[in-house]
Amino acid sequence: MTVQTEQPQPGKPFLYVVVCAAGAAADVGELITAAQERGWETGVIATPLAMEFFDTAAVEARTGRPIRSAWRRPGDPRPFPAPDAVAVAPATFNTLNKWAAGIADTLALGTLCEAYGLGVPIAVLPCVADALAAHPAYRASLVRLREMGVRFGDPYGDGAEFAWERVLDLLPPAVAAQPQPTVGPASMPPV
Ligand SMILES: Cc1cc2nc3c(=O)[nH]c(=O)nc-3n(C[C@H](O)[C@H](O)[C@H](O)COP(=O)(O)O)c2cc1C
């Protein structure tokens, strides 16, 4: 399979799709297809555990890019362009709580923590069972993330259908990217 690195397709905004280790991740291909139909170029960043939850080869074939899960080595080029928007789906209890607490011990979490500072729109579809969602730490995490401007789709709990397109509805429409002035390494995101 041929995979791209670095440069986005000309004129297409770049969407990071962050995938966590929830059962719903098996169908994340639906989100990739829907995003592409709406004009996004997509790159997938999965938590290390999430790599066991979906067909990574099929998703790489669909995006045309390797899935990122581990940090790059110092000195390596950034494999993805900077994001124009971020969709987190499915989002786990674990990752949401750690993100809200500012923990960045996976590439996915580091990317999410940094996305706030970059000021790009972020939309989330939680996939958290009711029994976990009742935990007070989770409620506090949602409050903090909403205060940061993160947009949430309807909480997904036991028995509901996972509405992949809802996370795209929460983002601005994909608008063709304008040419950006060249910026130096110090202003580039580290991930
Ligand atoms: C089969 C299976 C399904 C799971 N589904 C969910 C889920 O829907 N939501 C959730 O928050 N955790 C779920 N978990 C637990 C997470 O995988 C676990 O908390 C993990 O630490 C999350 O890691 P991550 O947030 O880095 O992806 C599931 C675990 C297994 C084994």
The ligand as an SDF file (V2000), in Angstrom:
LIG
                    3D

 31 33  0  0  0  0  0  0  0  0999 V2000
  -13.8780   -5.0410   24.6110 C   0  0  0  0  0  0  0  0  0  0  0  0
  -13.6650   -3.7510   25.3710 C   0  0  0  0  0  0  0  0  0  0  0  0
  -14.5330   -2.7200   25.1510 C   0  0  0  0  0  0  0  0  0  0  0  0
  -14.3730   -1.5170   25.8610 C   0  0  0  0  0  0  0  0  0  0  0  0
  -15.2580   -0.5030   25.6340 N   0  0  0  0  0  0  0  0  0  0  0  0
  -15.0950    0.6400   26.2980 C   0  0  0  0  0  0  0  0  0  0  0  0
  -16.0000    1.7120   26.0890 C   0  0  0  0  0  0  0  0  0  0  0  0
  -16.9530    1.6330   25.2980 O   0  0  0  0  0  0  0  0  0  0  0  0
  -15.7830    2.8800   26.7470 N   0  0  0  0  0  0  0  0  0  0  0  0
  -14.7470    3.0420   27.6080 C   0  0  0  0  0  0  0  0  0  0  0  0
  -14.6060    4.1340   28.1730 O   0  0  0  0  0  0  0  0  0  0  0  0
  -13.8730    2.0300   27.8460 N   0  0  0  0  0  0  0  0  0  0  0  0
  -14.0240    0.8470   27.2160 C   0  0  0  0  0  0  0  0  0  0  0  0
  -13.1490   -0.1720   27.4510 N   0  0  0  0  0  0  0  0  0  0  0  0
  -12.0580    0.0330   28.4070 C   0  0  0  0  0  0  0  0  0  0  0  0
  -10.9000    0.7980   27.7670 C   0  0  0  0  0  0  0  0  0  0  0  0
  -10.3700    0.0550   26.6960 O   0  0  0  0  0  0  0  0  0  0  0  0
   -9.7970    1.0580   28.8300 C   0  0  0  0  0  0  0  0  0  0  0  0
  -10.2740    1.9460   29.8260 O   0  0  0  0  0  0  0  0  0  0  0  0
   -8.5360    1.6080   28.2280 C   0  0  0  0  0  0  0  0  0  0  0  0
   -7.6130    1.9120   29.2700 O   0  0  0  0  0  0  0  0  0  0  0  0
   -8.8020    2.8940   27.4300 C   0  0  0  0  0  0  0  0  0  0  0  0
   -7.5790    3.3080   26.8720 O   0  0  0  0  0  0  0  0  0  0  0  0
   -7.5020    4.6100   25.9470 P   0  0  0  0  0  0  0  0  0  0  0  0
   -8.3470    5.6600   26.5980 O   0  0  0  0  0  0  0  0  0  0  0  0
   -6.0340    4.9640   25.9680 O   0  0  0  0  0  0  0  0  0  0  0  0
   -7.9480    4.2420   24.5860 O   0  0  0  0  0  0  0  0  0  0  0  0
  -13.3090   -1.3590   26.7580 C   0  0  0  0  0  0  0  0  0  0  0  0
  -12.4270   -2.4240   26.9590 C   0  0  0  0  0  0  0  0  0  0  0  0
  -12.6060   -3.6020   26.2890 C   0  0  0  0  0  0  0  0  0  0  0  0
  -11.6370   -4.7360   26.5290 C   0  0  0  0  0  0  0  0  0  0  0  0
  1  2  1  0
  2  3  1  0
  2 30  2  0
  3  4  2  0
  4  5  1  0
  4 28  1  0
  5  6  2  0
  6  7  1  0
  6 13  1  0
  7  8  2  0
  7  9  1  0
  9 10  1  0
 10 11  2  0
 10 12  1  0
 12 13  2  0
 13 14  1  0
 14 15  1  0
 14 28  1  0
 15 16  1  0
 16 17  1  0
 16 18  1  0
 18 19  1  0
 18 20  1  0
 20 21  1  0
 20 22  1  0
 22 23  1  0
 23 24  1  0
 24 25  2  0
 24 26  1  0
 24 27  1  0
 28 29  2  0
 29 30  1  0
 30 31  1  0
M  END
$$$$
